[in-house]
C-alpha cells in the first residue's frame, strides 16, 4: 500500500505539474486561483439550483445534480483514462520497478479519480449549498447526498475504465494513439455541440417562467426522464429522499461489482494492451522520421505534419481547431435566437446601403472584418502555442533539420492562418441575415479578413517565441495555465472594444479609421516579420 501511495504521488506530480522547475509561490498562486475559480463556479451553480429548489422540484434538482456530474465526468474520463493508462509512455519505467501490477493499476486509478473529482465537487457543492441555504434538505439528507455522489463517481470511474480496457483489448486499431484520440475527439466535439445547443434552447424556455411552471406542474417526471440514463441516479434519489437503505445497498453493490470487474480486466488486459499501444506509437514515430525521403518540398511536408498533429489529438482538436469555429457559431446562435435583438435586425434590414456615403460603404466591411478578426482571431491559440506544442525535444529537432527556423515558423503561421481566416467568414451569414449588402462588400469583407488574419497570427507566434513553455509531458500540460496565450486573447478583446469605441467616435468621418486600419495592417505585417527574425536570431 505504501508503494502504491508513493507511486500515486509521483504520477500526480507528473500529470498535473505545469513545469519541472516549479516553486512554492507559483504553486500556491495556481492552487489559490483554482480554488477561487471552483468557489465561483459553485456559487453560480448554487444560484441555478436555488431557483429549482425554490420552485419545489427537489427531486428534479437532485436528479439534475447527479446527471450533469456523470455526463461531465464521462467526457473527462474519455480523455484522462487512456492518457494516464495507455499513452503516458511510463510503462517501460514502471515495469522494472519492484511493484506488483495491482499497485500500478491502483495508483493510476487514483490519479484518474482525482482528475474528475473537481467536477463532482463543484456541482455537488453548488447543489448541496443551495439546498442547505433554502432548507430544502435536512442534514441527514445532505450527508446521504454527499455519500451517494462519492459512490456514484467511483462506480462511474470503474465502469468507464472497464469499457476502455475492453475497447483496447478487442479493438486493436485503438492501440494507435492517433486513431484513438481522433475518434474520441470527434465524439467529444459532437457531444459538446449537442450540449451547447440544448443549453441555449433550455435557456430560452427558462426565460418564460410561467410556461416552465405549467410544464413541470402538469408533467413532473418529464425533466427526470433524461437522468434515467445514469442508472445510479434513481438509487441515489431514493436513498436521499426516502432513506431507503435497499437503494444504498444497490449503490454499494454497483460500486463493488464494477470495481471487481475493472480489477479483473485490468489484471488480464492492461499490461499487454499498453505494451502493444506503445509499440504501435513507436512505429508511427519511425514512419514520421522518414518524411524527408518523400519527393515533396520541405514546406509542404512540414505543413502536412503540423496539420496532422493538430487533428490527431483531442486536446488540440478541442482547444485549438474546434475553438476556431466555436466562437462564431455561438455568437451566431445567440444573436439569431435572442428575441431582444430581433427588433434591431428589423431596423437594420430597412437600411438602404446604396443611400450611404461611399466612405461608409467601403469602411463598414473593412472595419467590421478588422474588429471581428481582432476579437476572435487568437482564440484558437494555434499561433500562440506554435513553439510550446513542440516541447523541448521538438524545438531541438527544429534546430537540427536543414530547414531554416523562420521557414518552420512560417509553416505554423500558415496552419494558424487557415483556422483563423476561414471561421471568420461565418460572420457573413450573420451580416446577410441582418442586412442585405451588395456582393462587392462581401468581397471587401473577405479580403480584409484575409489581410487582418496575418498580423493576428504573427502576434501569437511572437508571444510564443518570447515566452514558450517547453517542459511538459502531456499535451494537456502544454495548453493549461498558458498565461501568455490567455493574456494575448484578453489584450485583443480589450483592443477590439477600444477599436469599436474609436469607430463610434469617428463615425461621421469613417474614412479616417478606415485609412488608418489599412495602413496599420500593412505596417504591422512587416514589423512583426522583422521582429520574428530578430527573436529567432537572438534566442533560437
C-alpha positions in Angstrom: 0.0 0.0 0.0 2.9 2.4 0.8 4.5 1.8 -2.6 1.2 2.5 -4.3 0.7 5.7 -2.5 4.3 6.8 -3.3 3.7 6.0 -7.0 0.4 7.9 -6.9 2.2 10.9 -5.6 4.8 10.9 -8.4 2.1 10.2 -11.0 0.1 13.2 -9.7 3.1 15.4 -9.9 3.9 14.3 -13.4 0.3 14.7 -14.6 -0.7 18.0 -13.0 2.6 19.9 -12.5 2.9 22.6 -15.1 6.7 22.7 -15.1 9.6 20.6 -13.6 11.3 23.6 -12.0 8.3 24.9 -10.2 8.5 26.9 -7.0 6.3 27.3 -3.9 5.0 30.7 -4.8 3.8 29.7 -8.2 2.3 26.5 -6.9 0.5 28.4 -4.2 -0.9 31.0 -6.6 -2.0 28.4 -9.0 -3.8 26.4 -6.3 -5.3 29.6 -4.9 -6.6 30.6 -8.4 -8.1 27.1 -8.9 -9.8 27.2 -5.5 -11.2 30.7 -6.2 -12.5 29.5 -9.6 -14.1 26.5 -8.1 -15.8 28.6 -5.5 -17.1 31.0 -8.1 -18.4 28.2 -10.3 -20.0 26.5 -7.3 -21.8 29.8 -6.4 -23.0 30.2 -10.0 -24.4 26.6 -9.9 -25.9 27.2 -6.5 -27.9 30.1 -7.9 -29.3 28.0 -10.7 -30.2 25.1 -8.4 -31.6 27.5 -5.9 -34.3 28.5 -8.4 -35.3 24.9 -8.9 -35.4 24.2 -5.1 -37.5 27.3 -4.6 -40.0 26.1 -7.2 -40.4 23.0 -5.1 -38.9 20.5 -7.5 -36.4 19.0 -5.0 -36.3 15.6 -6.7 -35.6 17.1 -10.1 -32.8 19.2 -8.7 -31.1 16.1 -7.2 -31.5 14.2 -10.4 -30.0 17.0 -12.4 -27.1 17.2 -9.9 -26.2 13.5 -10.5 -27.0 13.6 -14.2 -24.7 16.6 -15.0 -22.0 15.3 -12.8 -22.0 12.0 -14.5 -22.0 13.5 -18.0 -19.1 15.8 -17.3 -17.1 13.1 -15.7 -17.7 10.7 -18.6 -16.4 13.2 -21.0 -13.4 13.9 -18.8 -12.7 10.2 -18.4 -12.8 9.6 -22.1 -9.6 11.7 -22.3 -7.9 11.1 -18.9 -8.2 7.4 -18.7 -6.5 6.5 -21.9 -4.0 9.3 -21.5 -2.9 8.1 -18.0 -3.2 4.4 -18.5 -2.1 3.8 -22.1 -0.4 6.8 -23.7 1.6 8.2 -20.8 4.7 6.3 -22.0 5.7 5.4 -18.5 5.1 1.6 -18.5 8.7 0.9 -19.6 9.9 2.8 -16.5 7.3 1.3 -14.1 7.6 -2.4 -15.1 11.3 -2.9 -13.9 10.4 -1.4 -10.5 9.6 -3.7 -7.6 5.9 -3.1 -8.0 3.0 -5.5 -8.4 0.5 -5.0 -11.3 -2.3 -4.1 -8.9 -0.1 -1.3 -7.3 0.4 0.3 -10.8 -3.2 0.0 -11.7 -4.3 1.3 -8.3 -2.1 4.3 -8.4 -3.2 5.2 -12.0 -6.9 4.7 -11.0 -6.4 7.1 -8.0 -4.9 9.7 -10.4 -7.9 9.3 -12.8 -10.4 9.6 -9.9 -8.7 12.8 -8.6 -8.7 14.3 -12.1 -12.5 14.1 -12.4 -13.2 14.8 -8.7 -13.2 18.7 -9.1 -16.3 18.4 -11.4 -18.2 16.5 -8.8 -17.1 18.8 -6.1 -18.1 22.0 -7.9 -21.6 20.7 -8.9 -22.1 18.9 -5.6 -21.2 22.0 -3.5 -23.5 24.2 -5.7 -26.5 21.9 -5.3 -25.9 21.0 -1.6 -25.2 24.6 -0.8 -28.4 25.8 -2.4 -30.4 23.0 -0.6 -28.8 23.8 2.8 -29.4 27.6 2.4 -33.0 27.2 1.4 -33.6 24.3 3.9 -34.8 22.1 1.1 -32.9 19.1 2.6 -32.2 18.0 6.1 -28.7 17.5 7.4 -29.2 13.7 7.1 -30.3 14.1 3.5 -27.3 16.3 2.7 -24.9 13.7 4.2 -26.7 11.0 2.2 -26.3 13.1 -1.0 -22.6 13.5 -0.4 -22.1 9.8 0.2 -24.2 8.9 -2.9 -22.1 11.3 -5.1 -18.9 9.6 -3.9 -20.2 6.1 -4.6 -21.7 7.2 -8.0 -18.4 8.8 -9.0 -16.4 5.7 -8.0 -18.7 3.4 -10.0 -18.5 5.8 -13.0 -14.7 5.6 -12.9 -14.7 1.8 -12.7 -17.3 1.4 -15.4 -15.7 3.8 -17.9 -12.3 2.2 -17.1 -13.8 -1.2 -17.8 -15.1 0.0 -21.1 -11.7 1.5 -22.1 -9.9 -1.7 -21.1 -12.3 -3.8 -23.2 -12.0 -1.5 -26.2 -8.2 -1.7 -26.0 -8.3 -5.5 -25.8 -10.8 -6.3 -28.6 -10.3 -3.4 -31.0 -6.6 -3.5 -31.8 -6.6 -0.4 -34.1 -7.3 1.7 -30.9 -3.8 0.9 -29.7 -2.6 3.6 -32.1 -2.8 6.9 -30.1 -3.6 9.0 -33.1 -6.6 6.8 -34.1 -7.9 6.6 -30.5 -7.6 10.4 -29.9 -9.1 11.3 -33.2 -12.2 9.2 -32.8 -12.9 10.1 -29.2 -12.0 13.8 -30.0 -14.7 13.8 -32.7 -17.2 12.2 -30.3 -16.4 14.8 -27.7 -16.8 17.7 -30.2 -20.2 16.3 -31.3 -21.2 15.9 -27.7 -20.1 19.5 -26.8 -22.1 20.9 -29.7 -25.2 19.0 -28.6 -24.8 20.2 -25.1 -24.4 23.8 -26.2 -27.4 23.7 -28.5 -29.6 22.1 -25.8 -28.4 24.6 -23.1 -29.3 27.6 -25.3 -32.7 26.1 -26.1 -33.3 25.4 -22.4 -32.3 28.9 -21.6 -34.8 30.4 -24.0 -37.6 28.2 -22.5 -36.4 29.1 -19.0 -36.9 32.8 -19.7 -40.6 32.1 -19.8 -41.1 31.2 -16.1 -44.9 30.7 -16.4 -44.5 28.2 -19.2 -41.9 26.3 -17.2 -44.1 26.2 -14.2 -47.1 24.9 -16.2 -45.0 22.2 -17.9 -43.4 21.0 -14.6 -46.8 21.0 -12.8 -48.6 19.0 -15.5 -45.6 16.7 -16.3 -43.4 16.5 -13.1 -41.5 13.5 -14.5 -40.7 14.9 -17.9 -37.4 16.5 -16.9 -36.4 13.4 -14.9 -36.5 11.0 -17.9 -33.0 12.0 -19.1 -31.5 11.2 -15.7 -32.7 7.6 -16.1 -29.8 7.0 -18.5 -27.5 7.1 -15.5 -28.8 4.1 -13.6 -27.2 5.1 -10.3 -29.3 8.2 -10.1 -32.6 6.6 -9.2 -30.9 4.6 -6.4 -29.3 7.8 -5.1 -32.5 9.8 -5.2 -34.4 7.1 -3.3 -31.7 6.8 -0.7 -31.6 10.6 -0.2 -35.3 11.5 -0.2 -36.8 8.3 1.2 -34.0 7.0 3.3 -34.1 3.6 1.5 -31.2 1.5 2.7 -32.1 -1.0 0.0 -31.2 1.7 -2.6 -27.9 2.3 -0.7 -27.2 -1.4 -0.8 -27.8 -1.5 -4.6 -25.5 1.6 -5.0 -22.8 -0.2 -2.9 -23.1 -3.4 -4.9 -22.9 -1.5 -8.1 -19.7 0.1 -6.9 -18.2 -3.1 -5.6 -19.1 -5.2 -8.7 -17.8 -2.6 -11.1 -14.6 -2.3 -9.1 -14.1 -6.1 -9.1 -14.8 -6.3 -12.8 -12.4 -3.5 -13.5 -9.7 -5.1 -11.4 -10.1 -8.5 -13.1 -9.9 -7.0 -16.6 -7.0 -4.7 -15.7 -5.1 -7.7 -14.4 -5.5 -9.6 -17.6 -5.8 -7.0 -20.3 -4.0 -3.8 -19.2 -0.3 -4.6 -19.5 -0.5 -6.5 -22.8 -2.6 -3.7 -24.3 -0.4 -0.9 -23.1 2.7 -2.5 -24.4 1.0 -3.0 -27.7 -0.2 0.6 -27.9 3.3 1.9 -27.1 4.8 -0.3 -29.7 2.3 1.0 -32.2 3.1 4.5 -31.2 6.8 3.9 -31.7 6.2 2.5 -35.2 4.2 5.6 -36.1 7.1 7.8 -34.9 9.5 5.8 -37.1 7.3 6.4 -40.1 7.2 10.1 -39.4 11.0 10.2 -39.3 11.4 9.2 -42.9 9.3 12.1 -44.3 12.4 13.7 -45.8 12.7 10.8 -48.2 9.5 11.6 -49.9 9.5 13.6 -53.1 7.8 16.7 -51.6 9.1 20.1 -50.7 10.0 20.6 -47.0 7.4 23.3 -46.6 4.6 21.1 -47.8 5.6 18.1 -45.8 6.1 20.2 -42.6 2.7 21.8 -43.2 1.0 18.3 -43.5 2.8 17.2 -40.4 1.7 20.3 -38.4 -1.9 19.9 -39.6 -1.9 16.2 -38.7 -0.5 16.9 -35.2 -3.4 19.4 -34.6 -6.1 17.0 -35.8 -4.8 13.8 -34.2 -5.1 14.9 -30.5 -8.5 15.6 -28.8 -6.7 18.2 -26.7 -5.5 20.2 -29.7 -8.7 19.4 -31.6 -11.0 20.8 -29.0 -8.8 23.7 -27.6 -7.3 24.8 -30.9 -9.2 23.6 -34.0 -12.7 23.4 -32.7 -12.4 26.6 -30.7 -11.7 28.4 -34.1 -15.3 27.7 -35.2 -16.9 27.7 -31.7 -16.8 31.4 -31.2 -18.5 32.4 -34.5 -21.1 29.6 -34.1 -22.0 30.5 -30.6 -22.3 34.2 -31.5 -24.5 33.4 -34.5 -26.8 31.1 -32.4 -27.1 33.6 -29.6 -27.9 36.6 -31.9 -30.2 34.7 -34.2 -32.2 33.2 -31.2 -32.3 36.3 -29.0 -35.7 38.0 -29.2 -34.4 41.3 -27.9 -32.1 41.6 -30.9 -34.8 40.8 -33.4 -36.1 44.4 -33.3 -32.6 45.7 -34.0 -32.3 43.3 -37.0 -35.7 44.5 -38.3 -34.4 48.1 -38.2 -31.1 47.1 -39.9 -33.0 45.4 -42.8 -34.7 48.7 -43.5 -31.4 50.5 -44.1 -30.7 51.3 -47.7 -27.0 50.6 -48.3 -27.0 52.5 -51.6 -28.0 55.7 -49.8 -25.0 55.7 -47.5 -21.9 57.7 -48.2 -19.2 55.9 -50.3 -16.8 56.2 -47.4 -19.2 54.3 -45.2 -19.9 51.7 -47.9 -16.2 51.0 -48.1 -15.4 51.5 -44.4 -18.0 49.4 -42.8 -17.0 46.0 -44.2 -13.3 46.8 -43.6 -13.8 47.9 -40.0 -16.2 45.1 -39.3 -13.8 42.4 -40.5 -10.9 44.0 -38.6 -12.9 44.1 -35.3 -14.1 40.5 -35.7 -10.7 39.1 -36.5 -9.1 41.1 -33.7 -11.7 39.9 -31.3 -11.7 36.2 -32.1 -8.6 35.6 -34.2 -6.3 34.3 -31.4 -8.9 32.3 -29.6 -7.8 29.1 -31.2 -4.3 29.5 -29.6 -2.7 27.8 -32.6 -0.2 30.5 -33.3 0.1 31.4 -29.6 1.3 27.8 -28.9 3.3 27.2 -32.1 6.6 26.6 -30.2 5.0 25.4 -27.0 3.3 22.4 -28.7 6.6 21.2 -29.9 8.2 20.8 -26.5 11.9 20.9 -25.8 12.7 17.9 -27.9 10.6 19.3 -30.8 12.5 22.6 -30.7 15.8 20.8 -30.7 14.6 18.8 -33.7 13.6 22.0 -35.4 17.0 23.4 -34.9 18.8 20.3 -36.2 17.0 19.8 -39.5 18.3 21.5 -42.7 15.3 23.9 -42.9 15.5 27.5 -41.7 13.9 28.1 -38.4 12.0 31.0 -39.7 10.6 28.8 -42.5 9.3 26.4 -39.9 7.6 29.3 -38.1 6.0 30.3 -41.4 4.6 26.8 -41.7 3.0 27.1 -38.3 1.7 30.5 -39.2 0.0 29.0 -42.3 -1.7 26.4 -40.1 -2.9 29.1 -37.7 -4.0 31.3 -40.6 -6.2 28.6 -42.1 -8.1 28.2 -38.8 -8.2 32.0 -38.2 -9.4 33.2 -41.6 -12.0 30.7 -42.6 -14.0 30.7 -39.4 -14.3 34.5 -39.7 -16.3 34.0 -42.9 -19.1 32.6 -40.8 -19.8 36.1 -39.7 -21.0 36.8 -43.3 -24.0 34.6 -42.5 -24.9 36.9 -39.7 -24.4 40.0 -41.8 -26.6 38.8 -44.6 -29.3 37.7 -42.1 -29.3 41.2 -40.6 -29.0 43.3 -43.7 -28.8 43.0 -47.4 -25.4 44.1 -48.8 -24.0 44.0 -52.4 -21.6 41.3 -53.5 -18.7 43.7 -53.7 -19.0 44.4 -50.0 -18.7 40.7 -49.3 -15.5 40.6 -51.3 -14.2 43.6 -49.4 -15.0 41.9 -46.1 -13.3 38.7 -47.2 -10.2 40.5 -48.4 -9.9 42.5 -45.2 -10.3 39.3 -43.1 -7.6 37.6 -45.1 -5.3 40.6 -44.6 -6.0 41.1 -40.9 -5.6 37.4 -40.1 -1.9 37.7 -41.0 -0.8 40.0 -38.2 -3.2 38.3 -35.8 -1.3 35.0 -36.3 2.0 36.8 -36.3 1.3 38.3 -32.9 0.5 34.9 -31.4 3.7 33.4 -32.8 5.8 36.3 -31.4 4.4 35.9 -27.9 5.1 32.2 -28.0 8.6 32.8 -29.4 9.3 35.1 -26.4 7.6 33.0 -23.7 7.5 29.4 -24.7 6.5 26.6 -22.3 8.7 23.7 -23.4 8.7 21.5 -20.2 5.6 19.4 -20.4 4.9 15.6 -20.5 1.3 15.6 -21.9 -0.4 17.7 -24.5 -2.9 18.9 -21.8 0.0 20.4 -19.8 1.2 22.3 -23.0 -2.1 24.3 -23.0 -3.2 24.5 -19.4 -2.2 27.7 -17.5 -0.7 29.2 -20.6 -0.8 32.7 -19.4 1.0 34.2 -22.4 -1.7 32.9 -24.8 -4.5 33.9 -22.4 -3.0 37.4 -22.0 -2.9 37.8 -25.7 -6.6 36.8 -26.1 -7.6 39.2 -23.3 -5.5 42.0 -24.8 -7.0 41.5 -28.2 -10.5 41.6 -26.7 -9.8 44.9 -24.9 -8.2 46.3 -28.1 -11.3 45.3 -30.1 -13.6 47.1 -27.7 -11.4 50.2 -27.7 -11.4 50.0 -31.5 -15.2 49.9 -31.7 -15.3 53.0 -29.4 -12.9 54.8 -31.7 -15.0 53.9 -34.7 -18.2 55.2 -33.0 -16.4 58.5 -32.1 -15.3 58.9 -35.7 -18.4 57.7 -37.3 -19.1 61.0 -39.1 -15.6 60.7 -40.6 -15.4 57.0 -41.1 -12.7 57.3 -43.8 -10.2 58.2 -41.1 -10.3 54.9 -39.1 -10.7 53.0 -42.4 -7.5 54.5 -43.8 -5.6 54.1 -40.5 -6.7 50.5 -40.4 -5.5 49.6 -43.8 -2.1 51.3 -43.4 -1.7 49.9 -39.9 -2.3 46.3 -41.0 0.3 46.6 -43.8 2.8 48.2 -41.4 2.2 45.6 -38.7 2.8 42.7 -41.1 6.3 43.9 -42.0 7.1 45.0 -38.4 6.0 41.6 -37.0 8.0 39.8 -39.7 11.2 41.7 -38.8 10.5 41.2 -35.1 10.2 37.4 -35.5 13.5 37.3 -37.4 15.2 39.2 -34.6 13.8 37.0 -31.9 14.9 33.8 -33.8 18.4 35.2 -34.4 18.9 36.0 -30.7 17.0 33.2 -29.0 17.0 30.2 -31.4 
